Amino acid sequence: MEPIRTRSSYDGSKPAHYPQLPEALEVGTYDNHTHLEIADGETPMTVAEHLEAMRAVGMLGAVQVGVTLESSQWSAEVASKEPMLLAAVALHPNEAPLYETRAALDDAIAGIAQLATQPRVRAIGETGLDFFRTEGDGALAAQLHSFESHIEIAKQNDIALMIHDRDAHSDVVKTLKRVGAPERTVFHCYSGDLELASICQENGWYLSFAGNITFKKNQHLRDSLLSVSPELILIETDAPFLTPEPLRGRPNAPYLVPHTLRYMANLMEWDVVRLAKQINENTERVYGSWAEGLS
């Protein structure tokens, strides 16, 4: 993973396969879930390029999310030095079954627990359940054990829980209720229907919407957005994935949040500035201040 680099000014340069910068926001907002360490294509953007592109469109910051112990360590390190980034750390649900023994998995989870004590680490995630790619009783048991352990780490450190939920809505909810959800629980890349949205509303869990809310087939996401209190809405990219329309097929990045924000504001019949301010309040309630904890 490449080191942080800085520039004195941004000249708009970036790999050609990335989309052009959207019109800058009047009131900036936060990308609450991104993966800057995941390269897309042969010439990915550097961290410095991502950050400068974010500044150019008015973005305030992002949460850099780990999916392995190694990427979580990198996320914590980069967030400790960069004012625009906070970190979330975890083993992705599909990583847990890859450990050959429960002891090896627990060692890795212990590494996540150590990272969770750092001041710029503000969430445990992404963790949860994924029944799309994982099969077999042993693999599913490892996922569940990892999820439960991550929930406890979030509660022990009084930080947010960032959930990966793919084809596992019922089991994720059951686990949260059985183990006890942290005070601030976020359904990253919300993929549920009105039933799950109602459960989130009832429990005060946050729904984080990504660029796939713009996809024609995803009416259930649009319905869910309109059904919940605005105080529970977050926005994200899950970059480099889930690039919003009309840019699908090209890599996503935090500087593209304005596309999704404007789409959501139009859907809600809200002014874009009003929605940005609401999301900012929600985001800072979940993760705290981006100005604190720098090394």
Number of C-alpha atoms within 10 A of each C-alpha: 12 8 11 13 10 13 10 6 8 14 11 11 11 16 13 10 14 18 18 14 15 14 12 16 19 12 16 20 28 27 30 31 29 24 22 26 21 15 15 17 12 8 12 20 23 20 19 16 21 17 26 22 25 26 17 19 22 19 25 18 22 28 27 29 30 30 21 21 20 16 21 28 20 21 27 25 20 20 25 20 15 19 18 19 27 33 32 32 33 34 28 23 31 21 19 28 22 13 15 9 12 14 10 13 20 16 13 20 22 16 18 25 21 12 23 26 16 16 16 31 28 27 28 31 30 28 30 32 25 22 17 11 9 17 11 9 9 11 18 19 13 20 26 22 17 26 28 18 17 26 26 18 25 25 17 13 17 16 24 26 33 30 24 24 25 18 15 15 19 10 16 21 15 11 17 16 11 10 12 13 20 20 16 19 24 27 23 27 27 26 23 21 17 17 11 17 26 16 13 19 17 10 13 17 21 26 28 25 28 28 27 23 25 21 16 9 9 14 13 14 23 20 16 21 24 16 13 20 13 16 17 20 22 30 28 26 30 25 26 19 20 23 26 23 16 10 16 15 14 17 21 24 26 27 28 28 28 25 20 22 24 18 18 23 16 13 13 15 11 13 12 20 17 12 22 24 14 17 25 22 16 19 24 12 13 22 21 16 13 20 12 12 15 14 11
